[in-house]
Amino acid sequence: MFQTVEQLIENPVFYFFKEISNIPRGSGNEKQISDYLAGFARERGLEVVQDEALNIMIKKPASKGYENASTVILQGHMDMVCELNKGTVHDFEKDPIELRIENDMLYANGTTLGADNGIAVAYALALLDADHIAHPALEVVITTEEETTMKGALSVDPTHFKGKVFLNLDSEEEGKLLVSSAGGICGKLSLPINWEAAPKAADSYRLTIGGLRGGHSGMEIDKERGNANKLLGRILYDISNEIAYTISGIDGGLKPNAIPREAEAILVIEREAVEKLTKKIAEWNRLLKNELQAADPGVYVNLEKSSLEEKVFSKETCERIVQAIMLTPSGIQSMSMDINGLVVASTNLGVITATDSEIYFLNEIRSSVRSLKEHILNQVKVIAQTVDGKVETSGDYPEWAYHSESAIRDLCKKVYEKRYGKEAEIIAIHAGIECGVFTEKIPGLDAISFGPDMFDVHTPNEHLSIPSTIRTWEYLLFVLEEMNTLG
């Protein structure tokens, strides 16, 4: 179909996707991409607002014949998750995403692709740039920090909008119409560090867990993939039962909303215990290979000598670290009894990181039932009390409830069946999506979400189906074309 990126960008959607891939847009680093979007609108004489959170709102009048159709709010987010493979040299603060084609899929070179949710931005730009597409009045809103705190969407002033029909383009499976999603909150447990001098007659070893697939902590939480942070806690606890050790450093995971693929701890042990530790690590390699043979067959535990630091965590601090990891819930907490296979509540111990004074454990909590979200957070708070820590929260966003009546859902179903001769699947997901924020802000908002096929999002193996992206673009145009018939 397309052999090179140069051929691909002849398509307007991929032209704009390539444009924004040249601009850094990690969560919290959206100033440059936000300015680009504002400039894009001004160059075309479109009304644009750039707010203090760097959200962009662009309005385009209805095309001829659609002046009386319902105004449509078209929405996506400009930020992306920034992850890379070990050995990949890439600075997300300034380097462009390098695109490559493999078969009919679009990848990046060793980094996340940013199709989540750059493809929504590309759809919006292609639509705003065109002068031949039939559409009602459009209110395009591209938000910031969706992947971390949803600060952008939470900061949006709803008085900017007249529309009551909301098309979110942040879904990842073609032919599936998303109608409900989970709410979420990040709970950060902090634990104070007490330091002491490192023992002199000791050696230092770096214990590493890796080879895991990771993934989105909402979309892939039901895949039973290994969580490197939780596995690290298990191994540290097991070692502590037979070998005395202290820790001089610990680190795991990159983002709260990504299942951690790697974690490590620097262990300081007596030299005569090295052989015993080596055997213990070999045992854990066999054990995890067996446990995760289907979900994460590449898992490994590695031990290598490292330089001895001058100070280490106190014995009490080490014990509290292990207690915190072992006690913290992670993974699926509740399944739906109404929708087969739908996760209702989960939590992901996504990040463990240390400063000179504290260790932080970041938990991404999700639930489509608000009380269950609060319950899991309370569990984390009780764990903090147990280990003499404290909990702070951030990124609290609401769930998107299912509504039995929806004119836009009926229209999207009708258009899909008319164009493709089969029914679209109506789904709910466990991931957080901004529809919940906007439906809470704008009373009476009728929302739906759809998008093309993309895979392994939030990982360096993220890839996007090129044919699906083109079909979904055509489907979006069909939906807009039929807006005159919306009941």
DOKOLRO-57243 format. One record per atom (N, C-alpha, C): x, y, z. Coordinates in steps of 0.02 Angstrom, whole numbers, plus 50000, padded with zeros to 5 digits. Layout:
# DOKOLRO-57243
XYZ ...
***
This chain:
# DOKOLRO-57243
500434994050000 500005000050000 500445006350000 500775007650056 501255013150060 501935010150080 502435011350040 503095008550053 503535013150095 503425019650089 503845024550123 503425029750159 503725033050207 503375038450242 503235044150194 503685045350146 503595050650096 502965049450055 502825043150038 502205041450003 501595042450048 501685040350111 501125040550158 500875047550170 501325052450175 501115059150193 500775062850135 500685059550078 500265062450027 499525062350048 499365057850095 498705057850126 498675063550177 498155067650177 498145073550221 498185071950295 497875066450316 497905064650387 498625063050407 498975059050367 499655057250385 500145063050373 499965067550328 500375073550321 500395077450387 499815078450416 499795082150479 500065078050538 499985071350535 500285067350587 501045067950586 501325067950526 502045068950520 502255075850545 501855080950531 501995087750553 502035088050629 501545085150664 501545085650736 502055080950768 502255075650731 502775071150756 503455074550759 503525080050723 504145083850725 504195088450785 503635089050823 503595093850878 503565090150945 504005091650992 503975088451058 503285089551090 503005084351119 502335085051149 502215079951204 502735078651242 502625074551302 502185078251351 501835074451392 501385077551441 501765082451485 501515088551490 501845093851528 502335097851486 502435095951424 502895099451379 502535101151314 501945104251320 501515105351262 501525112351233 501945116851260 501935123751237 502065124251162 502545120651137 502725121251066 502165118651021 501875112851039 501345110050997 500705114351003 500575117051063 499995121351071 500065127651029 500665130651029 500785136550987 500705134950913 500935128950893 500865126950823 500125126550804 499715123650847 499005122950832 498665129750829 498845134250874 498555140950873 498755144550808 499385143950789 499615147050727 499285144150666 499175137650667 498815134250612 498135137450602 497765138450657 497095141250652 497115148450626 497565152450653 497595159450633 497775160150559 498225155850535 498415156150464 497825154850418 497315151350443 496735149650403 496135154050419 496245159150460 495705163750476 495165160850520 495335155750560 494855152550604 494885155550674 494325155750706 494295158150775 494655153150821 495105155650863 495495151150905 495595154250974 495575149951025 495725151951094 496265147151120 496785150051149 497305146151184 497265148251257 497065143651300 496965145651370 497595144751411 497555146151476 498145145951519 498435138851527 498005133751517 498245126851521 498515124451454 498545129051405 498785127751337 498315123551295 497695122551320 497185119551278 497055123951217 496875120951162 496715124551101 495985123251082 495615128551070 494925128051046 494865131950981 494665128450928 494615131350861 493905130450835 493615135750809 492945135450782 492955136450706 492565132250672 492495132850600 491755132950582 491525137850543 490815138350527 490575132350486 489935131250487 489635125750448 489735126850374 489805121250338 489835121650265 489125122850238 489085124750175 488445126450145 487955120650151 487345122250174 486835117150182 486805114050251 487295115750295 487325112750361 487255118050416 487015123950396 486965129450444 486485127850502 485985123550490 485495121950541 485625115350577 486165111950558 486335105650590 486635107050659 486585102150702 486865102850770 487615103850768 487845108850806 488565110050811 488915103950843 489485102150816 489855096350840 490505098650874 490605096250935 491245097150970 491675091050953 492245092350922 492715087150903 493315087450950 493485081950982 493975082451037 494505076951035 495115078851054 495675074351064 496175077751110 496745074551122 497255077751163 497915077951126 498315083151139 498935084251103 499535080851133 499505078851197 500095075951230 500145068551216 500745065851228 500875058751218 501305056051275 501275049451284 501715046051331 502405045251299 502925046851335 503615046551309 503995040851340 504045035351305 504435029651327 504895027451270 505485024651288 505945022351237 506285015951260 506535012251212 506895006151227 507585007751255 507845003451297 508535004251320 508995003951260 509465008551257 509925008851201 509705013751147 509085015951149 508845020851101 509055027851124 509365031551080 509565038451096 509035043151069 508665046251114 508125050751093 507975055551150 507935061951135 507755067051184 507055069551168 506575067451209 505875069251197 505745076751205 506225080351234 506145087551243 506275091351178 506625088151130 506795091851069 506805087651006 506905081151011 506975077050951 506295075250920 506245075250853 505625072950821 505545065450827 504935063050825 504805055950823 504965053450753 505385048350749 505585045550684 505085040150665 504745041150609 504225036550586 504515031250539 504225025350542 504415020050494 503805015750479 503785012750421 503235008450400 503475001250399 503084996850429 503214989750426 502564986350407 502554983250348 501944980450319 501434986150312 500854985650343 500364991050339 500294994750405 500824994550446 500824997750512 501335003350514 501165008650552 501625014150563 501905013550633 502575013650638 502945013250701 503385019350708 503675020050768 504235024650779 504865020450788 505435023650784 506075020150792 506285020050865 506075014850901 506305013850969 505955017951022 505435021751003 505065025851051 504315024751042 503935027451089 503215027651078 503075031851015 502535030050981 502355033150917 501975039750928 501555039950979 501135045850990 500495045850949 500315040050921 499665039650887 499115040750938 499245038850999 498815040551056 499075047151085 498785052851070 498185053751031 498315058550973 498925057950946 499105062250890 498665061150830 498375055250824 497955053950766 497315058150768 497065059550828 496485064050834 496665071050812 497265073350831 497495079950811 497555080250735 497825074850705 497905074650633 497235074750597 496745070950623 496075071050595 495785078150597 495855081350655 495575088150664 495905093050616 496565092850610 496915097450566 496735096350493 496685090050472 496495088550403 495785091150389 495355090550438 494665092950430 494635100550428 494995103750472 494995111050475 495335114050413 495805110450384 496185112950327 495795112350261 495315107750259 494965106250196 494395111250184 494255112550121 493695116950104 493165113450062 493205106850056 492745103050015 492325098050054 492405097850121 492065092850162 491415095650190 490885091650185 490235093550212 490235092450288 490055097650325 490055096950398 489645102450431 489375101150490 489045106450529 489575111150559 489345116050596 489825120350633 490245115950679 490895117350680 491365113150718 491675117250775 491725114150832 492105116950888 492615111650908 493235112750885 493765107950897 494135109850961 494205105051006 494585106351068 495115100951075 495745103251079 496325098851088 496635100451156 496635095551200 496815096751270 497535094651285 497765096751344 498445095151368 498415090351427 498975087151440 499095083051499 498565077551511 498275075051457 497795069651465 498125063451493 498735062151472 499065055851491 499305055851564 499285061451597 499525061751666 498975063651715 498725069751709 498255072251760 497575074351732 497505074351667 496905077151634 496805084551653 497345087751672 497315094851692 497015099151637 497185097651574 496935101651519 496175101551516 495895095651511 495165095051507 494825097851570 495115096551628 494825099051690 494835106651694 495295109851655 495355117151656 494935120551603 494645116851557 494275119851502 493665123651528 493565129651501 492975133751517 492405131651472 491875128651499 491335126051457 490935131451421 491015137751442 490635143051408 490885144451337 491455141451319 491715142251251 491295138451200 490875133751224 490545129151178 489795130151174 489535129651114 488815129651102 488565122551087 489015118351062 488825111651040 488595107251097 488145102651081 487905097551128 488045090451102 488385090051045 488595083651017 489355083251021 489605077851048 490325077451065 490615071151033 491095072150987 491455066650956 492175066550983 492315061751025 492995060751049 493345055651004 493965057250985 494335052950938 494925049650972 494835047351033 495375044451073 495265037051086 494925033651041 494835026351048 495335022751004 495405016251016 495965012550986 495755006250949 495095005450935 494874999450900 494345001450849 494505000450786 494035002150733 493404997850737 492845001050721 492214997350721 491894996550789 492194999750840 491924999350907 491755006450930 491145007450950 490905013950973 490915013951050 491325018351077 491425018651150 490905023151181 490565020751233 490015024451263 490085025451339 490615022751368 490705023551441 491435022051458 491685025351510 492385024151530 492465025151605 493045023351630 493175023751702 493425030651721 493315032451784 493635038151814 494285035951847 494685040651870 495315038751899 495605043951946 496135041951981 496495046352025 497195043252037 497695047552046 498365045152061 498495046252135 498665040852170 498835041252241 499595040452249 499935045452276 500655045152286 500805044052360 501055038152375 501265036552443 502005038452450 502155042552499 502855044552510 503095041752577 503705039252576 503995035952634 504665039352650 504765041752710 505405045052726 505985040052727 506565042352706 507175038252706 507615040052765 507805035052803 508325035952853 508965032652826 509505036452825 510135034152797 510615031952852 511085027552834 511635025752879 512245024052837 512815023852868 513425022352831 513415015252805 513665014452743 513695007752713 514205003452750 514034996952759 514524992552791 515154991852748 515734991352781 516364991252743 516504984452712 516354979152749 516494972452723 515884969852686 515694973252633 515094971352595 515194972752521 514764969752481 514764970952409 514084973752389 514074977152332 513464980252307 513274976852240 512624975152235 512384971852174 511734975152150 511694975952084 511094978752053 510624973052034 510054972852066 509534967952050 509034971052002 508974968151943 508544971051891 508014966051869 507414968551861 506874964651830 506704968051764 506664964251710 506514967151645 506214961951598 506174963851534 505894959351484 505144958951483 504814963351521 504084963351525 503784967651470 503164966151451 502844969651396 502544976351417 502354976951480 502054983251503 501394984651469 501274990951456 500654992951422 500254997951462 499694999951434 499235004751464 498905001651525 498915005151580 498665002251642 497905001651645 497565004451595 496845003251589 496694998151536 496954999351476 496784995051419 497094988151424 497684987551456 498014981051459 498014977951529 497654980851576 497674978351644 497374971351648 496944969451601 496624962951602 497044957551567 497644959351543 498064954651507 498514950651555 498474952151620 498864948651671 499624949151659 499844954751632 500554955751621 500904957251687 501534955451690 501904956451751 502024963851766 501974965651829 502124972351852 502814972151885 503304975351853 503994974851876 504074977151948 503704982251969 503764984752038 503514979652088 502944976652073 502674971552118 503124965452120 503404963452063 503864957752062 504484959252103 504734965452098 505314967352137 505164966652212 504574968852234 504394968152304 504384960952327 504114956552285 504094949352302 504794946552311 505234948352264 505914945652267 506284948352328 506214954852342 506544957752400 506294954552465 505644953352468 505374950152528 505654943152536 505684939352482 505934932552485 506674932452506 507064936952477 507774937252495 507864938852569 507444943352594 507514945552664 507404939852714 507054934652693 506934928952738 507564924652748 508054925352704 508644921052707 509304924852707 509304931052682 509924934752675 509834941752702 510284943952744 510264950752770 510544955552716 510184960852704 510414965752654 510154972652672 510454977652643 510184984452644 510134986652571 509814992352561 509694995052494 510005002052490 510345003452436 510615010252426 510245014052371 509805010752336 509415014152285 508875009552258 508315012452236 507765008552208 507405012852157 507175009652103 506845013252049 506445008352008 505855010451986 505455006151943 504905009851908 504815008351843 504275011351805 504415018551787 504035021051736 504125027851712 503515032151720 502915029251714 502295033051717 501785029251760 501395032851800 500895029451841 500385025451800 500235027951739 499725024651698 500015019651648 500645017851656 500955012551615 501165006851661 500975000751644 501194994951683 501954994651678 502304994851735 503044995351732 503374989251702 503824990551655 504174985151619 504834983351653 505124988051691 505774986951722 505774989951792 506164986851836 506264989451904 506934986851930 507234990651975 507884988452001 507974990952073 508394987352108 508614989452175 509354987952182 509714992352216 510424991252230 510484988252299 510684981852302 510734978252365 511454978252390 511524979252454 512174978952486 512154973052535 512604968052523 512594961952562 513304960052584 513334955752634 513984953052655 514254948552600 514914948652591 515214945152535 515084937652536 515054934752596 514944927552599 514234925552578 513784930452571 513094928952551 512974929452476 513504931252438 513414932352366 513204926052331 513514920452346 513344914252312 512614912352325 512394913252388 511704911652405 511214916252368 511394922652362 510974927352326 510934925552252 511484923552223 511504921552153 511034915652140 511054910852185 510604905052178 509874907152185 509754911752231 509064914152241 508794917552177 509214921552144 509004924952083 508864919852028 509274914652024 509144909351975 508474905951987 508304904952050 507654902052067 507084906552044 507164913152054 506634917752034 506574918151958 507114917451923 507064917251851 506624911351828 506744905551858 506344899651840 505614900651860 505504903351920 504824904251945 504424909051901 504714914851884 504344919851845 504244917651773 504734913951745 504644911251678 504034906651676 503934902951730 503364898451734 502714902351745 502714907051791 502114910951807 501864914951747 502344917951711 502164922651658 502304919951588 502294913451581 502474910351517 502014912451460 501394914051475 500934916251423 500914923851417 500874927351473 500784934651471 501434938351459 501994935851486 502634939451483 503214934451478 503264930751423 503774925551419 504494928251419 504584934751406 505254937651404 505514939951471 505154938851524 505344941351590 506024938451611 506424942551644 507064940151671 507224943951735 507634940751777 507904943951837 508664943651830 508994949251838 509714949451827 510064952251889 510664949851901 511064952251957 511764953851931 511994959851943 512674961751923 512984966151976 513644965551982 513994969352033 513984976752016 513934981052067 513944988252057 514394991352109 514544997752100 514985001152147 514625002452213 514995001852267 514715002652334 514665010052351 514055012252369 513955019152389 514175020152462 514245026552481 514475027952549 513925027052601 513295027552580 512755026852628 512205022452599 511805019552643 511265015052624 510645016752666 510075014052645 509465014852684 509545010852749 509245013452801 509255009852865 508845003352858 508964998852905 508594992452904 507844993752908 507644998552951 506935000052958 506645002752893 507015007052858 506775009752794 506695004152743 507194999552741 507144993852694 506524989652708 506404988352771 505814984352789 505164987852768 505134994352778 504524998052759 504434998352684 504974998652647 504924998552573 504604992052551 504864986452577 504604979952557 503874979252579 503714981552640 503024981252663 502564985352617 502774991252598 502354995552556 502224992252488 502744989352458 502654986152393 502204980052399 502334975952449 501964969752457 501224971052473 501094976152514 500394977452534 499994981252482 500324985252440 499964989352392 499604984952341 498944985752334 498584981852284 498784983952214 498774979252168 498934980952099 498594975952053 498314978551998 497964974251951 497214974951959 496854970151931 496114970351933 495874969452005 495404973752024 495094973352090 494364971252087 494034972652030 493324970952024 493144970351950 492724965451933 492484964351865 491724965651862 491494967751803 490784969151793 490384962651788 489814962751820 489344957251813 488824958651759 488844964551728 488374966451676 488674965951607 489304967951599 489634967951534 490204962951537 490154957651499 490644952251501 491344954851484 491824953451528 492514955251516 492704962251535 492244966351559 492404973351576 492664973851647 493254976851653 493544978251719 493184984251749 492954983651810 492614989151845 493124993351884 493574990051920 494044993751961 494734990351959 495254994551958 495934991951958 496404997151988 497014995052001 497524999652023 498204997251997 498645001851982 499295000151953 499845003751991 500284999752023 500875002652056 501375004152000 501315010151970 501665011651909 502365014151917 502505017551973 503165020751981 503405019952053 504035018152060 504395018652123 505015022852109 505105028252147 505685032552135 505905035552201 506545037252206 506825039752269 507195046352260 507145050552309 507555056652315 508035055652373 508375060752393 508825060252451 508455059252517 507815061152517 507445061052580 506835056452581 506565054752522 505945050952521 505935046052463 505525040852472 505365036152418 504625037152401 504475037352336 503795038352314 503535032152277 502915030452293 502565024852261 501945027852228 501915027752162 501365030952126 500875025652101 500255026352122 499725021552107 499195024852063 499085022052004 498545024451960 497925020251974 497415023452002 496795019952023 496245021651973 495885016551950 495345017551902 494715013851924 494135016851910 493515013251921 492935016951886 492475013051860 491865015951832 491335016851886 491495014751948 491065015852006 491465020152055 491225026152068 491615031052107 491785028452177 491315024852209 491445022552277 492015017452279 492095013452226 492645008652225 493315012152215 493315017552176 493925021552169 494135024252237 493655026752275 493805029452342 494045023952389 493755017952382 493945012352425 494675010352414 494885009852352 495575007952337 496065013352363 495875019652354 496285025052380 496345024652456 495805022852489 495825022052561 496295016352582 496315011052542 496795005652556 497515008252555 497665012352505 498335015252500 498475019652561 497975023252584 498065027552642 498205023452705 497865017752712 497985013452770 498695010552767 498915008652707 499595006152699 500095011552720 499965017752701 500405023352720 500445023952795 499885023252829 499885023552902 500305017952932 500265012052901 500625006252925 501375007052920 501605010352867 502335011052855 502595017952874 502185021852910 502385028552931 502505033152871 502075032652822 502115036952763 501525041552759 501435044652702 500865049052691 500655048452618 500045050652603 499765050052536 499525056752511 499715058452450 499445064252415 499105061852351 498615065552327 498255063452266 498315068852213 498245066652151 498235071252094 497845067952038 497675072051989 497365069451928 496695066051937 496305068451985 495635065451995 495175067551938 494895062651903 494435064151848 493835059551851 493265061751826 492645057951835 492555052351784 492145047551803 491955042251757 491455044951706 491385041551650 490895043351598 490355037951600 489775039951625 489235035151635 488875033651569 488635027451564 488245025351505 487535028251509 487285030551452 486595033151448 486195028851399 485605026751420 485205022251379 484965025451315 484885032151315 484665035651255 485225040351231 485395039951168 485915044051139 485795044751064 485645050851042 485525052050971 486165051150930 486735053250956 487355052650917 487565045250914 487435041450966 487595034350962 487165030950909 486525032650907 486085029750856 486305031650786 486505037950778 486735040250712 487375036650691 487855036050737 488485032750721 488375025450704 487925022150740 487765015250724 487455014650654 486985019150639 486655019050574 487155020250517 487595025150526 488085026650474 488565020850463 488775017750517 489245012150511 488925006350472 488315004650490 487974999050456 487845000750383 487655007050370 487515009250301 488145008850258 488705010750284 489325011150245 489695004550241 489655000350293 490064994350295 489664987850296 489004988350299 488584982450294 488604977950355 488814980550411 488834976650473 488744981450532 488584978650589 488454982750648 489114984550684 489144990750707 489704992650751 489584989750820 490124988250855 490074985550922 490044991350972 489584991051018 489524996051071 489914993551132 490404997551155 490844995251209 490915000451264 491134998051321 491365002251376 492085000051391 492505004551415 493195002751429 493395004751500 493945001851521 494195003251588 494695008951589 494905011251532 495365016851529 495005023451544 495375028351565 495105035051575 495075038651508 494545042351497 494465046151436 494115052751453 494265057851414 494045064551433 493295065751425 492935061051396 492205061851390 491885062951458 492135059551509 491845060351576 491905067451601 492475070651587 492585077551609 492105082251573 492045081451507 491625085951468 490875084951481 490665078651490 489955077551504 489775080251573 490255080651618 490125083651684 490105091251680 490515094051635 490555101351628 489965104251587 489735100451538 489225103051491 488585098951499 488095101451534 487475097751544 487145096051478 486895089851473 486535087751414 486985085751356 487635085351366 488095083551313 487995076251293 487925075151228 487835068451200 488495066251169 488835061451200 489525059951181 489615052851155 490115052151113 490325045551089 491065046051071 491405040351069 492115040251052 492255034651003 492675036050953 492905030750908 493595032550882 493915027750850 494595028850824 494835022750786 495435023150757 495715017650717 496065012550761 496255007050730 496615001850766 497325004050782 497505003850845 498195004850866 498364999850921 499004998350927 499214992750968 499804994651012 499844991351071 500414992351117 500544999651133 500005003451143 500085010551159 500445011251226 500775016751235 501175018251295 501805014051300 501995010551246 502615006751244 502995008551180 503645007151177 504025008551117 503815004251057 503384999251070 503134995151014 502464997650989 502255003451012 501615006350988 501605006650912 501055004350883 500985004750810 500265005950790 500185008850732 499545011350707 499395008150640 498795005450632 498605002650568 498465008150517 498835008150463 498735013350412 498055012650377 497865006650354 497205006050322 496635007850369 496685005850432 496165007350480 496105014850492 496675018350493 496675025550503 496315029050445 496435026650385 496105029650327 495355028150327 495165022050344 494455020350347 494095024350401 494415025250458 494105028950513 494035036350494 494515039050458 494455045850432 493835046450387 493755041650342 493165041650298 492525040950338 492535036750389 491955035850432 491775042450468 492275045950493 492155052450525 491805057150477 492035057350415 491725061750365 491005059650350 490885053050348 490205050650337 489745052850394 489985052350456 489585054450514 489425061850509 489915066050494 489795073250488 489315074750431 489375071050378 488925072050321 488195070650339 488095065850386 487415063850405 487135067950463 487515073050486 487285076850544 486645080650532 486475081750469 485835085050454 485235080750474 485355074150482 484805069650498 484755068150572 485215071150612 485225069550684 484565071450716 484285066650753 483645068050785 483715072250847 
***
